[in-house]
Amino acid sequence: MVRNETRLMESAIALAEELHFLRASGKLGISQPMLTKNIQDLESMLGGPLFIRDRKHVVLTDAGRAFVEQARLSLLYAERAVQAARAAMREVDVPLYIGRSPYIDPFLVSTLLTIRLPLFPKLKIELVSHYSVELANELLAGALDLALAQEPPDTPLLTRVQVAESPFYIAVSKHHQLANHPFITLQMLAGYSWILFERRLHPPLYDRVLKTAETYKVAASRIGHVTAPEEAFPSVVDGSAVAFVLKPGALLLARNGVTVRPLQCDELLLRTYLVTRSDNETKVASELVRTYMRKVKDIERDSQMKLPIPAA
């Protein structure tokens, strides 16, 4: 990357973040006239304004917003390229940044960590944990190379490969009448108090649960919310509520008077995907995806993907 282009991108990013020439120039460690010249040179090169400014205000234009978004990615990839080259020269591990949802089936994550790529013997996987919506944003921002996410956004900017499908589980007291059934349907939950994950953790999935319940004309007596499945334990164990949980949450709750049953509802099956940016054409990412998918399919054939969920 040409140094002048880097300097101009850094100037635009700083001004977009501060929307104030003096603060932005201070952030970059250059004079305000120099920052002004950099922005003018950039706008002249692009053929239009990135910022609208008067004596009191600086406003980012749509063109400016688009430029800054891509400029951040360009600088990030340039920095990673430098780090990778230096790491190779020092013969140290080269990291691949992979995100995971905290409620992904733990076996999917452990399978990922066992992968070894002969073409990349010094590959080191750096795991980051975020909720699925945040993982998508991190991928789009270039902060992650890949992610294991449940029901990520369906957008042309992301490439998704499905790796697993599983039901919701319903956690109930072992003395609850629902515990007498091998599985639970949505209709069987009518009239009970429900505990759901907070909507902000996965808005599309949360809305799908309520929309599906509405479609089946099933209503809860009340709905409570938690940010972690463990928080539902007191209300479930005393029989005052039932909780919608994913497999890791089911494993946590299925103890000391609480049991779990799969929710039989095709509309609420949860799909887990291995996700990357559509423009990510790096060889190491492609090789890892191929190897991982082969390994997951082999495990599925051996019926090892199902973790034991206590039934009582």
Secondary structure in CASP SS format (residue, H / E / C, confidence):
PFRMAT SS
TARGET T0000
AUTHOR 0000-0000-0000
METHOD secondary structure of the structure
MODEL  1
M C 1.00
V C 1.00
R H 1.00
N H 1.00
E H 1.00
T H 1.00
R H 1.00
L H 1.00
M H 1.00
E H 1.00
S H 1.00
A H 1.00
I H 1.00
A H 1.00
L H 1.00
A H 1.00
E H 1.00
E H 1.00
L C 1.00
H C 1.00
F H 1.00
L H 1.00
R H 1.00
A H 1.00
S H 1.00
G H 1.00
K H 1.00
L H 1.00
G C 1.00
I C 1.00
S C 1.00
Q H 1.00
P H 1.00
M H 1.00
L H 1.00
T H 1.00
K H 1.00
N H 1.00
I H 1.00
Q H 1.00
D H 1.00
L H 1.00
E H 1.00
S H 1.00
M H 1.00
L H 1.00
G C 1.00
G C 1.00
P C 1.00
L C 1.00
F E 1.00
I E 1.00
R E 1.00
D C 1.00
R C 1.00
K C 1.00
H C 1.00
V E 1.00
V E 1.00
L E 1.00
T C 1.00
D H 1.00
A H 1.00
G H 1.00
R H 1.00
A H 1.00
F H 1.00
V H 1.00
E H 1.00
Q H 1.00
A H 1.00
R H 1.00
L H 1.00
S H 1.00
L H 1.00
L H 1.00
Y H 1.00
A H 1.00
E H 1.00
R H 1.00
A H 1.00
V H 1.00
Q H 1.00
A H 1.00
A H 1.00
R H 1.00
A H 1.00
A H 1.00
M H 1.00
R H 1.00
E C 1.00
V C 1.00
D C 1.00
V E 1.00
P E 1.00
L E 1.00
Y E 1.00
I E 1.00
G E 1.00
R E 1.00
S C 1.00
P C 1.00
Y C 1.00
I C 1.00
D C 1.00
P H 1.00
F H 1.00
L H 1.00
V H 1.00
S H 1.00
T H 1.00
L H 1.00
L H 1.00
T C 1.00
I C 1.00
R C 1.00
L C 1.00
P C 1.00
L C 1.00
F C 1.00
P C 1.00
K C 1.00
L E 1.00
K E 1.00
I E 1.00
E E 1.00
L E 1.00
V E 1.00
S E 1.00
H C 1.00
Y C 1.00
S H 1.00
V H 1.00
E H 1.00
L H 1.00
A H 1.00
N H 1.00
E H 1.00
L H 1.00
L H 1.00
A H 1.00
G C 1.00
A C 1.00
L C 1.00
D C 1.00
L E 1.00
A E 1.00
L E 1.00
A E 1.00
Q E 1.00
E C 1.00
P C 1.00
P C 1.00
D C 1.00
T C 1.00
P C 1.00
L C 1.00
L E 1.00
T E 1.00
R E 1.00
V E 1.00
Q E 1.00
V E 1.00
A E 1.00
E E 1.00
S E 1.00
P C 1.00
F C 1.00
Y E 1.00
I E 1.00
A E 1.00
V E 1.00
S E 1.00
K C 1.00
H C 1.00
H C 1.00
Q H 1.00
L H 1.00
A H 1.00
N H 1.00
H C 1.00
P C 1.00
F C 1.00
I E 1.00
T E 1.00
L H 1.00
Q H 1.00
M H 1.00
L H 1.00
A C 1.00
G C 1.00
Y C 1.00
S E 1.00
W E 1.00
I E 1.00
L E 1.00
F E 1.00
E C 1.00
R H 1.00
R H 1.00
L H 1.00
H C 1.00
P H 1.00
P H 1.00
L H 1.00
Y H 1.00
D H 1.00
R H 1.00
V H 1.00
L H 1.00
K H 1.00
T H 1.00
A H 1.00
E H 1.00
T H 1.00
Y C 1.00
K C 1.00
V C 1.00
A C 1.00
A C 1.00
S C 1.00
R E 1.00
I E 1.00
G E 1.00
H E 1.00
V E 1.00
T C 1.00
A C 1.00
P H 1.00
E H 1.00
E H 1.00
A H 1.00
F H 1.00
P H 1.00
S H 1.00
V H 1.00
V H 1.00
D C 1.00
G C 1.00
S C 1.00
A C 1.00
V E 1.00
A E 1.00
F E 1.00
V E 1.00
L C 1.00
K H 1.00
P H 1.00
G H 1.00
A H 1.00
L H 1.00
L H 1.00
L H 1.00
A C 1.00
R C 1.00
N C 1.00
G C 1.00
V E 1.00
T E 1.00
V E 1.00
R E 1.00
P E 1.00
L E 1.00
Q E 1.00
C C 1.00
D H 1.00
E H 1.00
L H 1.00
L C 1.00
L E 1.00
R E 1.00
T E 1.00
Y E 1.00
L E 1.00
V E 1.00
T E 1.00
R E 1.00
S C 1.00
D C 1.00
N C 1.00
E C 1.00
T C 1.00
K H 1.00
V H 1.00
A H 1.00
S H 1.00
E H 1.00
L H 1.00
V H 1.00
R H 1.00
T H 1.00
Y H 1.00
M H 1.00
R H 1.00
K H 1.00
V H 1.00
K H 1.00
D H 1.00
I H 1.00
E H 1.00
R H 1.00
D C 1.00
S C 1.00
Q C 1.00
M C 1.00
K C 1.00
L C 1.00
P C 1.00
I C 1.00
P C 1.00
A C 1.00
A C 1.00
END
